[in-house]
């Protein structure tokens, strides 16, 4: 399986460190991990991916992503992924909803 990791953002705090992708490669050698550190690379590699861990799937490139079966967004919001072609496809879209709920609740309860 080819997994595209494209956790990129204009905000450095939201960018996945490169060593995380290296660790995935080491821990799961049966899969191929493609990494994208900018939007152009993400667009170029998406057609090769079975799975994408990214907040972005550009509508104009989606038709060429015929292998794609699952998009996991590292963000809670997935509104940018809800374009008609993706919604009509068999691609599963999941989000990070709830992943930080416990830590935020602990911080708020002081």
N, C-alpha and C positions, 0 to 999 in steps of 0.2 A: 504494500500500500504506500502511496506517496502522500505525505502530509506536508502541506504548505504552512509554514509559520510566518505570519506577517503581522506581528503585533507592533505596529508603528503608530506614531502619534506626533503631533507638533509639540506636545508636552513631554519632556524627557522622563518624567515620573511614570508615564504609562507605557514606555517602550520596554519590551522584554529584553533582558541582557543576553548577549550572544552566547555566554557560557551555558544558558539554559537549553539552547538548541543543541549544543555539543553534548550536554548531559542526556538529552532525549535520544540522540544518536547512539550513545554508549549503552543506555538502558534498554533500548528497543532496536537492536541491530537488524531485525527482520523487516523493518520499515525504512523507507527512504524519506528523510526530512529535507525539504527545500526551504531555504530561508530567504526572506525578502526584508530588506532594511529601508526600502523606499517604495513609493507608490508605483513607479515605472516597473520595477522588478516584480512587484506583486502582480501587476497586470500581465507581464510576460510569462510568469510561471503558473498562473492560475489554470490555464488549459491542461497542464500536466498533472494537476492534483486530484486525488480522490477525496481528500479532506482538507479543509482550510481553517486554520485558527487565526482569524483576522476580523477586524471590525469593518472591513471594506470588501465589497464585491461590486465593481463598477458595472452598471447596467449594460453599457456598450460592449463589454468583453464577455459577458455571461454566456452568450450563445456559443462561444468557442470553448467553454469549460464543460465539455460533454462527459468527462469522467467524474466530475464533482458530484458527491453524494451527501456531504454534510459540511455545514459551516458552523463553527463554534465561535461566537463573538466573545472577546474578553470583556466586553462592556455589557452593561445591563440593557441599554437601549439598542434596539435593532431596527429602528425606523428606516434607516438608510438602506437596509437589505430588503425591505418590503415592496419591491417593485413588481409589477404584474408578471413578468416572465419568470422570476424566481418563485413567486407564489404559486404559479400554475405548474411548476416542475415538481419532481420527486425529491428535490434536495431538501434535507432537514436542516432547519436553522434553530440553534440553541444559543442561549445567552448565559451570562455570568450572574443572573438574578439570584440573590440570596447568598452568594459566596462570601460576602463580607458582613452579613447580618449579625453574626455573633460578636465579632470584634467591634462593630459600631455600637451594638447594644451595650457591651461591656464598657466602652468609653463613655457613653452617655449616662450610664447609671453611676459612674464615678466611684 
